[in-house]
Amino acid sequence: MTSKLAVAFLAVFLLSAALCEAAVLARVSAELRCQCINTHSTPFHPKFIKELRVIESGPHCENSEIIVKLVNGKEVCLDPKEKWVQKVVQIFLKR
């Protein structure tokens, strides 16, 4: 009886370990790619930016990425090469 219980416990443990590993791999693979597919092209005032994240290029993505969260909750990717984006980032960072 105890050997059956031990086998059942071991099977449950191995199954849960496999599921946890799959969840971790899914999260890591999502982080190892570019976050921005499109970029917002219309200029807007920095007062509409709530948060700003700069993600440098690396093995996950060959592009530098700027992601802003607006006061309305929407997240937008900006093209870091655009002059207006560079000005918006400078103004936001001075706050």
VOPAGU-2260 file (C-alpha; in pm, 1 decimal, decimal comma):
REM VOPAGU-2260
SITE   aa  ch    i         X         Y         Z
SITE  MET   A    0       0,0       0,0       0,0
SITE  THR   A    1     275,5     246,3      87,3
SITE  SER   A    2     463,9     175,0    -235,9
SITE  LYS   A    3     151,7     261,8    -438,5
SITE  LEU   A    4     118,6     583,8    -240,6
SITE  ALA   A    5     484,2     666,8    -299,1
SITE  VAL   A    6     450,0     602,2    -674,2
SITE  ALA   A    7     136,4     818,0    -691,0
SITE  PHE   A    8     308,7    1097,6    -498,3
SITE  LEU   A    9     612,4    1077,8    -726,7
SITE  ALA   A   10     390,7    1088,0   -1037,7
SITE  VAL   A   11     205,5    1396,1    -911,2
SITE  PHE   A   12     535,3    1563,9    -823,0
SITE  LEU   A   13     686,6    1496,5   -1167,5
SITE  LEU   A   14     373,0    1618,9   -1343,2
SITE  SER   A   15     365,3    1943,1   -1144,7
SITE  ALA   A   16     737,8    1998,0   -1207,7
SITE  ALA   A   17     685,0    1951,8   -1582,0
SITE  LEU   A   18     394,1    2198,1   -1585,0
SITE  CYS   A   19     594,6    2458,0   -1392,2
SITE  GLU   A   20     885,8    2422,6   -1634,7
SITE  ALA   A   21     652,2    2471,7   -1932,3
SITE  ALA   A   22     509,9    2789,9   -1777,9
SITE  VAL   A   23     858,0    2931,7   -1715,6
SITE  LEU   A   24     971,6    2852,4   -2069,8
SITE  ALA   A   25     662,4    3019,8   -2216,4
SITE  ARG   A   26     729,1    3337,8   -2017,3
SITE  VAL   A   27    1100,3    3342,9   -2110,1
SITE  SER   A   28    1028,1    3292,1   -2478,7
SITE  ALA   A   29     783,6    3584,8   -2470,2
SITE  GLU   A   30    1055,5    3807,5   -2321,9
SITE  LEU   A   31    1313,1    3698,1   -2580,8
SITE  ARG   A   32    1158,0    3877,3   -2874,4
SITE  CYS   A   33    1085,8    4232,3   -2983,1
SITE  GLN   A   34     803,9    4393,3   -2786,7
SITE  CYS   A   35     710,9    4643,4   -3060,3
SITE  ILE   A   36     561,8    4529,4   -3388,6
SITE  ASN   A   37     437,8    4872,8   -3500,0
SITE  THR   A   38     531,7    5222,2   -3389,7
SITE  HIS   A   39     306,4    5522,4   -3334,5
SITE  SER   A   40     391,3    5792,0   -3588,7
SITE  THR   A   41     173,4    6088,3   -3488,8
SITE  PRO   A   42     344,5    6331,4   -3247,8
SITE  PHE   A   43     176,0    6400,7   -2913,2
SITE  HIS   A   44     249,4    6607,0   -2603,3
SITE  PRO   A   45     460,3    6450,0   -2324,3
SITE  LYS   A   46     190,3    6538,1   -2068,4
SITE  PHE   A   47      -4,3    6236,4   -2196,7
SITE  ILE   A   48     276,2    5996,6   -2091,9
SITE  LYS   A   49     236,0    5820,9   -1758,0
SITE  GLU   A   50     532,9    5579,0   -1786,8
SITE  LEU   A   51     822,9    5541,8   -2026,9
SITE  ARG   A   52    1039,3    5232,9   -2082,5
SITE  VAL   A   53    1348,1    5214,3   -2300,1
SITE  ILE   A   54    1453,3    4865,5   -2404,8
SITE  GLU   A   55    1798,7    4858,0   -2561,1
SITE  SER   A   56    1875,4    4629,7   -2853,4
SITE  GLY   A   57    2022,0    4292,4   -2769,5
SITE  PRO   A   58    1993,6    3921,8   -2843,4
SITE  HIS   A   59    1615,0    3940,2   -2793,4
SITE  CYS   A   60    1567,0    4215,7   -3054,1
SITE  GLU   A   61    1796,0    4405,1   -3290,5
SITE  ASN   A   62    1601,5    4730,3   -3241,8
SITE  SER   A   63    1601,6    4971,4   -2950,6
SITE  GLU   A   64    1243,4    5011,2   -2834,8
SITE  ILE   A   65    1060,2    5289,3   -2653,8
SITE  ILE   A   66     730,7    5189,9   -2495,8
SITE  VAL   A   67     514,1    5452,5   -2329,5
SITE  LYS   A   68     205,9    5402,6   -2117,3
SITE  LEU   A   69     -36,0    5688,2   -2168,9
SITE  VAL   A   70    -257,5    5842,9   -1902,4
SITE  ASN   A   71    -556,7    5663,8   -2057,9
SITE  GLY   A   72    -383,2    5327,8   -1992,1
SITE  LYS   A   73    -294,5    5251,5   -2352,9
SITE  GLU   A   74      60,5    5129,4   -2429,4
SITE  VAL   A   75     224,7    5265,1   -2743,2
SITE  CYS   A   76     557,1    5189,7   -2909,4
SITE  LEU   A   77     753,3    5484,7   -3042,7
SITE  ASP   A   78    1029,8    5490,7   -3303,4
SITE  PRO   A   79    1349,2    5600,1   -3123,3
SITE  LYS   A   80    1492,6    5736,8   -3450,3
SITE  GLU   A   81    1219,4    6000,0   -3488,5
SITE  LYS   A   82    1318,9    6351,6   -3381,6
SITE  TRP   A   83     985,8    6418,2   -3209,7
SITE  VAL   A   84    1022,4    6097,0   -3007,3
SITE  GLN   A   85    1370,9    6199,4   -2893,2
SITE  LYS   A   86    1233,3    6537,7   -2781,6
SITE  VAL   A   87     940,0    6374,8   -2600,2
SITE  VAL   A   88    1177,6    6138,4   -2416,7
SITE  GLN   A   89    1402,2    6428,7   -2311,1
SITE  ILE   A   90    1105,6    6629,4   -2183,3
SITE  PHE   A   91     962,7    6328,4   -1998,5
SITE  LEU   A   92    1295,4    6248,0   -1832,4
SITE  LYS   A   93    1329,9    6607,8   -1705,3
SITE  ARG   A   94    1008,6    6573,8   -1502,3
